[in-house]
Amino acid sequence: MAVITDTQAGRHLRRTVILAVLCLLSATAFAERIKDLASVQGVRNNQLVGYGLVVGLDGSGDQTTQTPFTVQSIINMLAQLGTTLPTTQSLQLKNVAAVMVTANLPPFARIGQQIDITVSSMGNAKSLRGGTLVMTPLKGADGQIYAQAQGNLLVPGAGAAAAGSRVQINHLLAGRVAGGATVEREVPTALGQGPFIHYEMASTDFGTTQRVVEVINREIGPGTAQAVDGRLIRVAAPEEANSRVAFLGRLESLEVRPVKTVAKVIINSRTGSVVMNQTVTIDSCAVAHGNLSVIINTEQKVSQPNPLAAGQTVTTTQSEIDIKQGGGTLIQLKAGVSLAEVVKAINALGAGPQDLMSVLQSMKAAGALRAELEII
């Protein structure tokens, strides 16, 4: 009969506790709140836009000869302030710029609440740094004014120019004003319809939607939630406003383990960026990659006749074409079931970002890349 000492029993107990903790952590490591996976139907932002003027620029405003709308806007604004100018007068203003003002009106925004705005030049101004946005009405898609914007711009860039030379850091033609707009009109937002509210999943996934329904029914009560389709969930909720808000607060805190994400590779054809998620895998395949370059050199030559001859000077063009094929040996890529193995296999090709896009497309066509290929 085996005898377990106190020391061995203590070690065995510690191992059991550690294993239990690890299992618990692995079960909740990938859990997400319902708030992060879905949103309440009807609770959304509304985009606002407006046209205005930025003043107080240090000679970096619009060139009014090329942006007549800036001059017209100044004349209209001064007329509203009691100063009348003839429309035929040519104004040369370097400290004013025409801008577009955009903002997001959050749900449940109340009159008097302040929201952030973004100001962007729409003329040929050189910089908006140091400017002040004068009162600008912000309108919604229905043409109604929902906010008034005004304030000093914060432009993250800086620049200087002299004698034809110019130095610039970051972007100078767009800036933000924190709390630069005041809400003047409210947008009514309803929390559900009658005894129900609807949750919209961030993406269509039948498995994750079903798990959200199961968690709600387990924590709140059977029959509380019902999946309408792969993206919409109908939830029975209290009709009294205070109870409904408390109910939604409890609902959003529930944690759900989403189904494993779809394997996807995103390729940005403009910048050459390649991004893949952790579920991308590859099958065993062999890849040979080589670069093909075509070099064309064109040289202009002058044919000068003999001075005593009756010929004329003629210019001729001589071109040389050279085609070079870069060396590319056949490399076998082993099957990879983790992102680290996939990255290691792809790096073995030695291909640059631009070449990698062609390689991934070929691997997808051959069935060796187990992922969706999306080009943006």
C-alpha positions in Angstrom: 0.0 0.0 0.0 1.4 3.4 -1.0 1.9 5.9 1.8 1.4 9.6 1.0 3.2 12.0 3.3 2.0 15.4 4.2 4.5 17.0 1.9 3.3 14.9 -1.1 -0.3 15.6 -0.2 0.4 19.3 -0.1 2.1 19.2 -3.5 -0.7 17.2 -5.0 -3.3 19.7 -3.6 -1.3 22.6 -5.1 -1.1 20.9 -8.5 -4.9 20.3 -8.4 -5.6 23.9 -7.6 -3.2 25.2 -10.3 -4.9 22.9 -12.9 -8.3 24.1 -11.8 -7.3 27.7 -12.1 -5.7 27.1 -15.5 -8.9 25.4 -16.7 -11.0 28.3 -15.4 -8.7 30.9 -17.1 -8.8 29.0 -20.4 -12.6 28.9 -20.3 -12.9 32.6 -19.7 -9.9 33.9 -21.5 -11.8 34.4 -24.8 -15.1 35.5 -23.3 -16.5 38.8 -24.4 -19.3 40.9 -23.1 -22.6 41.1 -25.0 -21.9 44.8 -25.1 -18.9 44.1 -27.3 -20.6 41.7 -29.6 -23.9 43.4 -30.2 -25.8 46.7 -30.0 -29.4 47.6 -29.2 -31.4 48.2 -32.3 -32.2 51.9 -32.8 -29.4 53.1 -30.5 -27.0 54.7 -33.0 -25.0 57.8 -33.9 -26.2 60.4 -36.4 -23.8 62.2 -38.7 -23.8 66.0 -38.8 -22.1 68.3 -41.4 -21.8 72.0 -41.9 -20.0 74.6 -43.9 -18.1 77.4 -42.2 -15.1 79.7 -42.0 -11.9 79.6 -40.1 -10.4 83.0 -39.3 -7.2 84.2 -37.6 -4.8 82.3 -39.8 -1.3 83.7 -40.2 -1.4 84.3 -43.9 -2.0 80.6 -44.7 -5.7 80.9 -45.7 -7.4 80.4 -49.1 -6.2 82.3 -52.2 -9.5 84.1 -52.8 -8.8 84.5 -56.5 -9.1 80.7 -56.9 -11.8 80.1 -54.2 -14.6 82.5 -54.9 -16.9 80.7 -52.5 -14.7 81.9 -49.6 -15.2 85.5 -50.6 -18.9 85.0 -51.0 -19.2 83.4 -47.6 -17.3 86.4 -46.0 -19.6 88.9 -47.7 -22.7 87.0 -46.5 -21.4 86.7 -42.9 -20.5 90.4 -42.7 -23.9 91.3 -44.0 -25.5 89.3 -41.2 -23.3 91.2 -38.7 -24.4 94.6 -40.1 -21.5 95.3 -42.5 -22.5 95.6 -46.2 -19.9 95.2 -48.9 -20.4 95.5 -52.7 -20.5 92.1 -54.4 -18.3 93.4 -57.1 -15.5 94.3 -54.7 -12.4 92.0 -54.9 -11.3 90.9 -51.5 -7.8 89.7 -50.9 -7.9 87.8 -47.6 -5.1 85.5 -46.6 -6.3 84.8 -43.0 -9.6 83.1 -43.8 -10.3 79.6 -45.0 -13.5 77.8 -46.0 -13.9 74.5 -44.2 -16.3 71.6 -43.8 -17.3 70.7 -40.2 -18.3 67.1 -39.3 -19.5 65.6 -36.1 -21.2 62.5 -34.7 -24.4 63.1 -32.6 -24.4 60.3 -30.0 -27.6 58.6 -29.0 -29.6 60.2 -26.2 -27.8 63.5 -26.7 -29.6 66.3 -24.9 -29.9 70.0 -25.6 -26.8 71.8 -24.2 -24.5 68.8 -24.4 -21.2 69.4 -26.1 -19.7 67.1 -28.7 -16.4 67.0 -30.6 -16.0 68.3 -34.1 -13.6 67.8 -37.0 -12.7 70.8 -39.2 -11.2 70.2 -42.7 -10.1 72.6 -45.3 -12.0 72.6 -48.6 -10.1 75.3 -50.5 -6.4 75.8 -51.1 -5.3 77.0 -47.7 -1.8 76.0 -46.6 -2.5 75.5 -43.0 -5.4 75.8 -40.4 -3.0 76.0 -37.5 -3.9 78.7 -35.0 -7.3 79.4 -36.6 -10.7 79.9 -35.0 -13.9 78.4 -36.4 -16.7 80.9 -36.3 -20.3 79.9 -35.5 -21.3 77.1 -37.9 -24.7 75.3 -38.0 -24.5 71.5 -38.2 -27.2 69.8 -40.1 -28.4 66.2 -40.2 -29.6 64.1 -43.2 -33.0 65.7 -42.9 -31.7 69.2 -43.4 -32.5 70.3 -39.8 -30.0 72.0 -37.6 -29.0 69.8 -34.6 -25.9 71.6 -33.3 -23.9 74.9 -33.4 -20.1 74.7 -33.7 -17.5 77.2 -32.8 -14.0 77.2 -31.2 -10.3 77.2 -31.5 -8.7 74.5 -33.7 -6.2 72.1 -32.5 -4.0 71.0 -35.5 -1.5 68.3 -34.6 0.9 69.3 -37.4 3.5 72.0 -37.8 5.3 73.5 -40.8 7.4 76.4 -42.1 8.3 77.7 -45.6 10.8 80.2 -46.9 12.6 80.9 -50.1 11.0 78.0 -51.9 11.8 75.5 -49.2 9.2 73.9 -47.0 9.2 71.6 -44.0 6.0 70.0 -42.7 5.2 67.6 -39.9 1.9 65.7 -40.0 -1.2 67.1 -41.6 -2.0 70.8 -41.4 -5.4 71.0 -43.2 -7.5 69.2 -40.6 -8.0 69.8 -36.9 -10.4 69.1 -34.1 -12.2 71.1 -31.5 -12.9 69.2 -28.3 -16.5 70.0 -27.2 -16.7 72.5 -30.1 -20.4 72.0 -30.8 -23.4 72.4 -28.6 -26.5 70.2 -29.2 -29.5 72.4 -30.1 -32.0 69.7 -31.1 -32.6 66.2 -29.7 -33.1 63.0 -31.7 -35.7 60.7 -30.1 -34.4 57.3 -29.5 -36.7 54.4 -28.6 -35.5 51.5 -26.5 -37.3 48.6 -28.2 -40.8 48.2 -29.4 -43.4 47.3 -26.8 -42.4 44.4 -24.5 -39.3 43.5 -26.6 -35.9 44.9 -27.5 -33.7 43.7 -30.3 -30.0 43.1 -30.2 -28.0 43.4 -33.5 -24.8 41.3 -33.7 -21.8 43.1 -35.0 -21.4 40.4 -37.6 -23.6 37.6 -39.0 -22.5 34.4 -37.2 -25.2 31.8 -36.4 -23.0 30.0 -33.8 -22.2 33.2 -31.8 -25.8 34.3 -32.0 -27.0 31.0 -30.6 -24.5 31.2 -27.7 -25.7 34.7 -26.8 -29.3 33.4 -26.7 -28.2 30.5 -24.5 -26.4 32.8 -22.1 -29.3 35.2 -21.8 -31.8 32.4 -21.2 -29.5 30.7 -18.6 -28.8 33.9 -16.6 -32.1 35.8 -16.9 -34.7 33.0 -17.5 -35.8 30.5 -20.1 -37.5 32.0 -23.1 -36.2 35.5 -22.4 -34.2 35.6 -25.7 -35.0 34.2 -29.1 -32.9 34.3 -32.3 -34.7 35.9 -35.2 -31.9 35.1 -37.7 -28.1 35.0 -37.7 -27.8 38.6 -36.7 -30.9 39.7 -34.8 -31.9 38.6 -31.3 -35.3 39.5 -29.7 -35.3 39.8 -25.9 -38.3 40.2 -23.7 -37.7 43.3 -21.4 -39.6 45.3 -18.8 -41.7 48.1 -20.3 -41.1 50.6 -17.4 -38.2 52.9 -18.4 -36.2 52.6 -15.2 -36.5 48.8 -15.1 -35.6 48.5 -18.8 -32.4 50.5 -18.4 -31.4 48.4 -15.4 -32.3 45.2 -17.4 -30.1 46.3 -20.3 -27.2 47.2 -18.0 -27.3 43.6 -16.5 -27.7 42.1 -20.0 -24.6 43.9 -21.4 -22.4 42.6 -18.6 -23.0 38.9 -19.5 -20.0 37.2 -21.0 -20.2 35.0 -24.0 -17.5 32.9 -25.7 -17.9 33.7 -29.4 -17.4 31.0 -32.0 -13.9 30.8 -33.5 -13.5 33.7 -36.0 -13.4 33.1 -39.7 -9.9 32.6 -41.1 -9.2 35.7 -43.2 -6.2 37.4 -44.9 -6.6 41.1 -45.6 -4.5 42.7 -48.4 -4.3 46.4 -49.0 -3.3 46.7 -52.6 -2.5 50.4 -52.2 0.0 50.2 -49.4 1.1 46.5 -49.7 0.0 45.7 -46.2 -0.9 42.1 -45.4 -2.8 41.2 -42.2 -4.0 37.8 -41.2 -5.8 36.6 -38.0 -4.9 33.8 -35.7 -7.1 31.2 -37.4 -5.2 31.2 -40.7 -3.7 27.8 -41.6 -1.9 26.4 -44.6 -1.5 23.0 -46.1 1.7 21.5 -47.3 2.7 22.9 -50.7 5.7 23.8 -52.8 6.3 27.4 -53.9 8.9 28.9 -56.3 9.0 32.7 -56.5 11.1 34.8 -58.8 11.1 38.4 -59.8 10.9 39.3 -63.5 12.2 42.8 -64.4 12.2 44.5 -67.7 14.7 47.4 -68.1 14.4 49.8 -71.1 17.2 52.3 -71.7 16.5 55.0 -74.3 19.3 57.3 -75.6 19.0 60.2 -77.9 21.8 60.5 -80.5 22.5 63.2 -83.0 23.6 62.4 -86.5 25.8 65.3 -87.8 26.6 65.3 -91.6 29.8 66.3 -93.2 30.2 70.1 -93.4 30.7 69.9 -97.2 27.8 67.5 -97.7 24.3 68.6 -98.4 22.7 66.5 -95.5 20.8 67.7 -92.5 21.3 67.1 -88.8 19.0 64.3 -87.6 18.2 63.2 -84.1 17.8 59.4 -83.7 16.5 57.3 -80.8 18.3 54.2 -79.7 16.7 51.8 -77.2 18.1 48.8 -75.3 15.8 46.3 -73.7 17.0 44.0 -71.0 14.9 41.3 -69.4 16.2 39.8 -66.1 14.7 36.8 -64.3 15.4 36.6 -60.6 16.4 33.3 -59.1 13.7 31.5 -57.3 14.2 28.0 -56.0 11.3 25.6 -55.2 10.6 25.7 -51.5 8.4 23.2 -49.7 6.2 24.8 -47.1 5.0 22.5 -44.3 1.5 22.5 -43.0 1.0 25.1 -40.3 -1.8 25.0 -37.8 -0.8 28.1 -35.8 -0.2 31.7 -36.9 3.5 31.5 -35.8 4.0 28.5 -38.1 2.3 30.2 -41.0 4.4 33.3 -40.6 7.6 31.3 -40.4 6.7 29.4 -43.5 5.8 32.5 -45.5 9.0 34.3 -44.4 11.0 31.3 -45.7 10.0 32.5 -49.2 11.9 35.8 -48.8 9.2 37.7 -50.7 8.5 41.4 -50.1 5.1 42.7 -49.3 4.2 43.3 -52.9 5.4 39.9 -54.0 3.7 38.3 -51.0 0.3 39.3 -52.4 0.8 37.4 -55.6 2.1 34.3 -53.6 -0.9 34.3 -51.3 -3.3 34.6 -54.2 -1.6 31.6 -55.9 -1.7 29.6 -52.7 -5.4 30.3 -52.4 -6.0 29.2 -56.0 -4.1 26.0 -55.3 -6.2 25.3 -52.2 -3.2 25.5 -49.9 -4.3 28.6 -48.0 -7.1 27.9 -45.6 -8.5 31.4 -45.3 -10.6 33.9 -47.0 -8.6 36.4 -49.1 -10.0 39.9 -49.1 -8.4 42.7 -51.1 -9.2 46.3 -50.0 
